[in-house]
Amino acid sequence: MRVADGRPLIGTSDDIAPMVRWLLFVAALVVVIVAIGGITRLTESGLSITHWKPITGAIPPLSEAQWQAEFADYKKIPQYLDINGPAGMTLAQYKFIYFWEWAHRLLARLIGLAFALPLAWFWYKRTIPLGYKPRLAALLALGGLQGAVGWWMVSSGLTPEAADRVSHFRLAAHLLIALTTLGGLVWTALDLKGLRQGEPPARLTRFALFVLAALIFQLFMGAMVAGLRAGYVAGAGWFNLDAWPLMQGRLFPEGVEWAAGIAHALFSDPYLTNFIHRWWAWVVVAILVVMGRRLRARRQRMASVAIHCAFGMQVILGICTIWSGVALWLAVAHQLCGALLVAATVWGAHCLGRRDPVNILSGP
């Protein structure tokens, strides 16, 4: 069924199925870039490219002279002057960290194209169902905002006052915008999939909003831990109970700096942010278990299983990351699983907000 301007009011399978696949494909790319972002952070690669060139920056240095020029720019920032320079960083070592930051930015550009070009095509063909254009345009704007916030984050680490790291608040903003975009992509894809069966868009219930708010706070504190490198303060050692569930042998850690006030300690002290992140996780787990029970009551078993698998693996990976002394592969897996948990929770929230309890993912 179409309206006067040619846009589909309800939509046919031929119109909507490609859009669902497109949105889920872009969502998968966002999950991948979240993981690569974790590698970039853990290898201290994020400050290796000291300028933002959205177009020409897609091409890496191709000659020795270009590499030397990039390296010379890097030598001017605090990370090199205070850490890597005294450690004797070579050009080969610089190329390694440059690669991860360049790969991160390149994938971001590809995601932008993977979203914008099909969107323009669907828009031109007038196959976007009525009411979905503003939502898709908002997702495109979120992608653009993500790129701008990414450079805003990097720029915070290039100033003389930056020491050797970016602002952990800006890092949190960068991560949360990416995960918000992921959630929007998944939700919109599920709405469109339901539209194929003549169902109205799902609504965000108060309980689902509460669940998502609790999860967002946990993700925010996880970003604080990452930006402050707070994962290292608890101690390490496999099955070392003094590192987890305790911190340096204590339930509540020593060393929290209270002098600047509670708010500063809450968001800028590595001991307290680590403590809150590890224990708020269990609050989120309890809330997600309740969500899972509600989903099962609505015969949404697949969504419930996905949520339980995601938070179970996330907790295990978080503990193992601490015990390992923040091993790169475990920390990256923890961040990757966090993105999958967001997707699963959004799926669950969508199921709870549907008027028809039939699982739309079981359809053709």
N, C-alpha and C positions, 0 to 999 in steps of 0.2 A: 504494500500500500504506500502510495507516494502523495505528497502534498503538491501544491501548485508550482512551487519552484523546483520540483524534481527531486527533493530530498526524501529518502525513505522515512515514513512515519514509524513503521514497525520494523521493517527490514526482512529480507529473505536470507536464507542460508548462503546463497551465492554471494550476497553483498557482505554479510557480517563475518562469516567464517574466516576469510583472509585477514580481517581486522583483528580478530581474536588471536590468531597465530602471530600476527605482527607485534601486537602488544606484549604477548608472552615472550616472544623472542627478544624484544628490547629489555624486558624485565630480567631475562637471563643474562644479558650483557651487563646490566647494572650490578647483578650479583658478582659477575666476574671482575668488574672494575673495583668493587669494594674489596675483593681479595687482593688485587694488584695494588690498591692503595695501602693495604696493610703491609705488603712487601716493601713498598716505597718508604713507608714510615720506619719499619724495623731495620732497614738497611741504611737509614739516615740519608736517603737519596732525594728527599723532597726539595732541598735547597740547591741542588746541583745545576739547575737551569735558572739563571738569575734575571731573566726577562720574560715577558709574556708577549708572544707573537702568535695570535690565534690561527693565522693562515700560514705564513711562511715558517712558523715554528714546527710544522709537521715534518719538515725535512731536517734530519740531523746533520751535524758537521760531516763533510765529505772529503776534506783534505786535511793534511797535517796542520796547515796554517789555521784553518777554521777551528780545529781541536785546540790548538794552542791559545787562540783568542777566547774560546769558551772557558778554558782552564784559567786564563788570566782574569776573567771576570769573576770566577768563583773564588779566586785567591783574595778578593777584596772583602769578602763577607766574614762575619764572626766565626762561623762554623769552621772555616779553613784557618783563620788566623789563630783561633784559640785551641783547636783540636787537631784537625787533619794536617795542618801545616807543620806544627811541632812533631807530629807523628811520622812525618816524612812521606806524605801522600805522593804517589807517582801518577803520571798521566794515565797509565793503564788502570789504576785504581779509580781515578776520576771517571774514566769511561764506563766503568761498571756501575757506579751510582747514577751517572747520567742516563744510562740505558733504562733503568727502572722508572725514572721520572719522565723520560721521553715516552716510554711505552704507556705509562699512565695517561699522559696528555693525549697521545695518539688515539688510544681507545676511547677517551672522552669525545674526541672529534668524530670518531666513527659512530659512536652511539648517537651523537647529534644528527648525523646524516641518516642513520638507520631509522630515526624517528621522523625527522623533518621531510625527507623525500617521499616516503609512502604516505605521510599525512597530506602532503601537497597533491599527490595523485588521487587519494580518496576524496579529497576536497574538490578537485577538478572534476572527477567522475560523478560527484554528487551521490556518493554511496554512504556518506556518514549519516546515521539516523538522527532524526530530529532531537535536539537537546544535547547532543554529544560534542558539537563543535566547540563550545566554550570550555568544556572539560579537557578536550585534547589540546586546545590552545594553551590552557593553563599548565598542562604537563610539559609542553614545549617551552614555556616560559620558565618553569622550574629547572629544566635542563640548562637554559641559558644562565639562570641565576647560579646554578651549581658551578659553572665555569668561572663566573666572576668571583664567587666566594672562594674558589680554589686559589685564584691568584691573590686575593685579599689575604688568605691564609699564608701563602708562601711569602708574600711581601713583609709579613710580620717577622720573619726570620732573617731578613736581609739588612735590617738597620743595626747601627752600632749598639743599641740598647738590647738587642734580641738575644744576646749570649749565643747559644748554639741550637736554638729550637724555635719552632713557630709557636704562636699563641695557642694554648690548649683550648681556649674558648672558640677561636676561629676554626680549629681542627674539628671541634664538636659540631659547629654549624655546618661545616663541609660534609661531615659524615651524615648528620641527621637530614640534611636536604636530599642527599642521595637515597637514604632509606625511605623518606617521605615520597620521593618520586617512584621508588620501587612499589610502595604500597598503593599509590595512585594507579600505576600501570596494572597491577594485579586486580584491583577493585574494578577498574573500568573494563578489563577483559572479561571478568566474571559477569558484570552487568550486561555486556554485549552478548555473552553466551546465553544468558537467561532471556535476553530479548529475542533470540532466535526461536524460543519456545513461547513467545508472547507474554513473558513475565515483565512486570514493572521493575525499575531499578531498586536495588536493596536500600534500606535505610540504615543509618548508623544508630544502633540502640544505645541507651545510656550505659548498660552494662558493657557493651563492646567498647564504648568510648573510655570507660574506666580501665578496661584491660589494656587498651592501646596507650593510655596515659602512663600507666604503671610501667609498661615496656619501654616507652620513650624515655622515661626517667632513668631506667637501667642502662639504656644505650648511651644516654648523655653521660652518665657517670663512667661508663666504660671508655668513652672518648676522653674524659678527664684523666683516667688512669693511663691511657695511652699517651696523651700529650704531656703529662707530668712524669712519664716513665715510672709510674708508681708500682708497676708489676714487679720491680726488682727489690722493693723495700721489705717484702715479707720474709725473705730468705728463700732457700731452694733446697733441693735434695729429694729424690724420688721417695714417696711414701713418708716424707718428713712431716710429722704432725705439727711440728713447731712452725712450719711454713704455711700449712693449711691442715685443719681449720684454724689453727692459731696463727699469729703473726709474731715472728721472732720469739716464740714460746709464750706469748700472752694472748688472751682473748681480745682485749683492747690494746692497741699498740702504744708503746712509748714513743715519744718524739714528736707528737702532734704540736704544731706551732699555733698557740692560741693568742699570741700577743697582738696580732692584727685584727682580731675579732672572729666570731663564729662563722660569719659568711665567708671570710677569706679562707679559714681553715676548711670549710665544707667543700669549697671548689678549687682550692689552690694548694692544699697540703697533701703530699703524696700518701702519707700514712692514713689520713682520714678518708680520702677518696677511695683508696683500696679497700678499707674496712667497710665503707658503705656499699661499694659495688659488690663485694662478695656476699654480704648478708641481705641486701635488698633483692638479690637474685632469688632467694628462697621465698620472699613475698610474691615475686612474679610467678614463680613455679606454682605456688598455692592458687593464685588467681587463674593461671592457665589450666590447672586441673579442674577447677570449677567450670571454666569455659568448655573444657572437653566433655564434662558430664552433661552440660546443657546441649552440646552438639549431638551427643549420643541420644539424648531424649528426643531430639528432632530428626533422628535417623541419619545424621551426618557423620557416619563413622569414619570415612576417609579423612575428613578435615580434622577430626579428633586425633586420629592416629598420627597425622602429619605434625600436629602441634606437640604431642607427647614425644615423638621421635626427635623433633628439633630442640625442644628445651632440655631433654635428657642428654643429648649429645653436646649441647652448649655447656651444660654444667660440667660434664666430664672433661671437655676440652679446656674449660677455664681452670679447673683444678690442676690438670696436667701441665698447663702453661706455667702456673706458679711453681709446681714441683720441679719442672725442667729448667727453671731459671730464665723463663721467657725464651724458649727455643723458637726460632723463626717459624718453622713449619707448623708448630702447634699454635702459636699466636695467630698466624694467618688463618689456619683452619677455624680457630675460635671466632675470628671476625667474619669469615665466610658463613659459618653456621648462624651467626647473629643475623645476617641478611636473610638466610633461609627461614629463620624463626619469624622475622617480620612478615615474609610472604605467607607463611602458614597461619600466622595470627590474623592477618588481614583476610585470608580465606575463611577462617572461622568466624570472624566478625561479619563478613558478608553473608555467610550461611545463616547466622542468627538474625540478620536483618531482612531476610527474604520472607515474603508472605506465604510462598509455597514451599513447604519443607522438603520437597523432592531434591535430591542431590543433582545439581545441574552438570556436575562433572561426569555423571554416569550416562549422559546423553550422547548422541552421535557426534 
